[in-house]
């Protein structure tokens, strides 16, 4: 029997906070508070803050009634913090956002509407804008479920800060696997894909800010790459019927390795081909 979404489902937005940029954090939280969709709760997990950051949060939350605040006694990391937040969440739908990213006002409303349209939908992302010198909009094609799974074997088509997941879906597939400190999202997407539909809203609804502690720019980039390879190789057994060539997965890992060694590698390749 298909899980039905009520007319005005509660949406729980889970945000883990670690060493935040206070100005970005303020913009991030305000972007959630000012959504056009009103039936939301915001779950904040504090996973390691300085006194000035704690003081800002307490002052900010003083006038907020729909925010649940969870303070970790010790730094647990993103994966465990997200699972902790999901356990406290009451919503039929679980949305994600990082503490330095921004959701456009209609993001939650438009995602809820898509879940109402497709009762089999388990995971929904959006297009997003990367705030860097190029201000690049990332527009992954939605395509069919098969096309999205095939893309997952090469790159992650879902921006973690943009996703919304049906709660009953997590009840069946399990939450984030806590053995993964990074790339926990890709592992979950593959598990969801085994039983539910996947989709991407073809509209930029999230802005992503790559700060100093972003994994994409940090020392854990290598761990992220290796985890991605392990997850994809493991998932091949579950999706063998798709006959996705392993060479493309290994090629993506090779390109990612070159970029980790030299962040200018991707721009060099582009110039080479233009020449």
C-alpha positions in Angstrom: 0.0 0.0 0.0 1.4 3.4 -1.0 2.1 5.9 1.7 -0.1 9.0 1.4 1.0 12.6 2.1 -1.6 14.7 4.0 -2.8 18.0 2.5 -0.5 20.1 4.8 2.2 17.6 5.9 4.6 18.7 8.6 8.1 19.2 7.2 11.0 18.7 9.5 14.2 20.6 8.4 17.3 19.1 9.9 20.4 21.4 10.3 23.6 20.3 12.0 25.8 23.3 13.1 29.6 23.0 13.4 32.1 25.9 13.3 29.6 28.2 11.5 30.1 31.5 9.8 27.7 33.5 11.9 26.5 35.8 9.1 25.9 32.8 6.8 24.2 31.0 9.7 21.9 33.9 10.2 21.0 34.1 6.5 20.5 30.3 6.4 18.1 30.2 9.4 16.2 33.2 8.2 15.7 31.5 4.8 14.0 28.6 6.6 11.9 30.7 8.9 10.6 32.8 5.9 9.4 29.9 3.7 6.1 30.3 2.0 5.1 26.9 3.4 4.2 27.4 7.0 3.8 23.9 8.5 7.5 23.3 9.3 9.7 22.6 12.3 13.4 23.3 12.3 15.7 20.8 14.1 19.0 22.4 15.0 21.8 20.2 16.2 24.7 22.0 17.8 27.8 19.9 17.2 30.6 22.1 18.5 30.3 25.8 19.0 32.4 28.6 20.6 30.9 30.8 23.2 30.2 33.7 20.8 28.4 31.3 18.5 26.3 29.8 21.3 25.3 33.3 22.4 24.2 34.2 18.9 22.1 31.1 18.6 20.4 31.6 22.0 19.6 35.2 21.2 18.3 34.2 17.7 16.2 31.4 19.0 14.6 33.5 21.8 11.7 34.6 19.5 11.4 31.3 17.4 8.6 28.9 18.3 9.1 26.3 15.6 12.7 25.4 16.3 13.9 22.4 18.3 17.4 22.9 19.6 19.6 19.9 20.4 23.1 20.3 22.0 25.5 17.5 21.6 27.7 16.9 24.7 30.6 16.1 22.5 31.3 16.6 18.8 29.6 13.7 17.0 30.2 14.6 13.4 27.6 15.2 10.7 26.3 11.6 10.2 25.4 10.9 13.8 24.1 14.4 14.3 21.7 14.1 11.4 20.4 10.8 12.7 19.9 12.3 16.1 17.9 15.1 14.5 15.8 12.7 12.4 14.9 10.8 15.6 13.5 14.0 17.1 11.7 15.0 14.0 7.9 14.7 13.8 7.4 15.5 10.1 6.0 13.3 7.4 8.7 14.8 5.2 12.4 15.4 6.2 14.3 18.2 4.5 18.0 18.9 4.8 20.0 22.1 4.8 23.6 22.9 5.8 24.1 25.8 8.2 25.9 27.9 5.6 23.4 27.3 2.7 20.3 29.2 1.8 16.9 28.0 0.6 14.8 30.2 -1.6 11.3 31.1 -0.1 9.3 28.7 -2.2 11.6 25.7 -1.9 9.7 23.7 0.7 6.3 24.5 -0.8 7.3 23.3 -4.2 8.9 20.1 -2.9 5.8 19.3 -0.9 3.7 19.7 -4.0 5.9 17.3 -5.9 5.5 14.7 -3.2 1.7 15.1 -3.4 1.9 14.5 -7.2 4.0 11.3 -6.9 3.0 8.9 -4.1 6.0 6.6 -4.9 8.5 9.4 -4.5 11.1 8.8 -1.8 13.8 11.4 -2.5 13.6 14.8 -4.1 16.4 17.3 -4.8 16.5 20.6 -6.7 18.8 22.5 -8.9 21.2 24.8 -6.9 23.6 27.7 -7.2 27.2 27.4 -6.0 28.4 30.7 -4.6 31.9 30.9 -5.8 33.7 33.3 -8.2 31.8 31.7 -11.1 28.4 31.7 -9.4 27.7 28.4 -11.2 24.1 27.0 -11.3 24.2 23.2 -11.1 21.3 21.9 -13.2 21.2 18.1 -13.1 18.6 16.7 -15.4 15.8 15.0 -13.6 15.2 12.3 -16.2 13.9 8.9 -15.3 14.7 6.9 -12.1 17.1 4.7 -14.2 18.9 7.8 -15.5 19.4 9.2 -12.1 20.7 5.9 -10.7 23.1 5.7 -13.6 24.3 9.2 -12.8 24.9 8.2 -9.2 27.5 5.7 -10.3 29.5 8.6 -11.7 28.6 11.7 -9.6 26.1 12.6 -6.9 23.2 14.4 -8.7 21.6 15.4 -5.4 22.8 18.5 -3.5 22.5 17.3 0.1 21.2 20.8 1.2 18.4 20.6 -1.3 16.9 17.2 -0.6 13.6 16.2 0.9 12.9 12.6 2.0 9.6 10.9 2.9 9.8 9.8 6.5 8.1 6.5 5.9 10.9 5.8 3.3 13.6 6.3 6.0 11.6 3.9 8.3 12.0 1.2 5.6 15.5 1.8 4.3 17.1 3.1 7.5 18.7 6.4 8.3 22.3 7.5 7.5 24.9 4.7 8.0 27.1 5.9 10.8 30.1 4.1 9.6 30.4 6.8 6.9 31.7 10.1 8.3 31.5 11.5 4.7 29.5 10.5 1.7 26.7 9.3 4.0 24.2 10.9 1.6 25.2 8.9 -1.5 25.0 5.6 0.5 21.4 6.6 1.6 20.4 7.6 -2.0 21.3 4.2 -3.3 19.3 2.4 -0.5 16.3 4.7 -1.2 16.5 4.0 -4.9 16.0 0.3 -4.4 12.4 0.8 -3.3 11.3 4.3 -4.1 11.2 6.9 -6.9 13.9 9.6 -7.2 13.4 13.1 -8.7 15.0 16.5 -9.1 13.0 19.8 -9.3 14.3 21.6 -12.4 14.5 25.0 -10.7 17.3 26.7 -8.7 15.9 26.7 -5.1 19.1 26.5 -3.0 22.3 28.4 -2.7 25.4 26.5 -1.6 28.3 28.2 0.1 31.6 26.4 0.1 33.3 27.6 3.3 36.6 26.7 4.9 35.3 23.6 6.5 33.6 22.2 3.3 34.6 18.6 2.6 34.9 19.6 -1.0 37.7 21.9 -0.1 39.2 20.1 2.9 41.6 17.4 3.9 38.8 14.8 4.1 38.3 15.1 0.3 40.3 11.9 -0.1 38.2 10.0 2.4 35.1 11.3 0.5 36.5 10.0 -2.8 37.4 6.5 -1.4 34.0 6.2 0.3 32.2 7.2 -2.9 34.1 4.4 -4.8 33.3 1.8 -2.1 29.6 2.8 -2.0 29.3 2.6 -5.8 31.1 -0.7 -6.2 28.8 -2.1 -3.4 25.7 -0.7 -5.1 26.6 -2.4 -8.4 25.5 -5.7 -6.9 22.1 -4.3 -6.0 21.6 -2.7 -9.5 23.3 -5.3 -11.7 20.2 -5.3 -13.9 21.1 -1.8 -15.1 24.4 -3.1 -16.6 26.2 0.2 -15.8 29.9 -0.1 -17.0 32.3 -0.1 -14.1 34.8 1.8 -16.2 32.8 5.0 -15.8 32.8 4.7 -12.1 36.6 4.1 -12.0 37.1 7.0 -14.5 35.1 9.4 -12.3 37.3 8.3 -9.3 40.4 9.0 -11.3 39.2 12.5 -12.3 38.3 13.2 -8.7 41.7 12.1 -7.6 43.4 14.5 -10.1 41.2 17.4 -8.9 42.1 16.6 -5.3 45.8 16.7 -6.1 45.5 19.9 -8.2 42.3 21.9 -7.7 43.2 23.7 -11.0 43.1 20.4 -12.9 39.5 20.8 -14.1 40.0 24.3 -15.4 43.2 23.1 -17.1 41.3 20.3 -18.9 38.7 22.7 -20.1 41.3 25.1 -21.5 43.1 22.1 -23.2 39.9 21.0 -25.0 39.1 24.6 -26.0 42.5 24.9 -27.5 
